[in-house]
Amino acid sequence: MADTARSGSRLDEQAVLLAAGLADLAVSAVSSAVGTVQGMLRRSDGPELAQDAQQDLMARGRLALDRYAAAPVPHLEVLAQHVLARQAASGGDV
């Protein structure tokens, strides 16, 4: 009975330590991000930096849309065109 209570408290302690570690990691990441943003806001070329970031994001979005929204290549159509080109090049016999 004592072992069960001891292992249960150990699991509770581990859970609390894990949660505290994750919270500390999150606070550290947020404070680092805030420091980076503050440093960027102090720069004299802030508007140019923001415009460059906007252009980069738009280019990235364009590439993502091209990658995922583009119509797939009609493979059978491409093969048929190759056959027609070979037939035309060989005089009709393939």
Summary of the structure (lengths in Angstrom):
residues: 94
radius of gyration: 30.7
end to end distance: 85.8
largest distance: 93.2
contacts: 165
relative contact order: 0.04
helix: 85%
strand: 0%
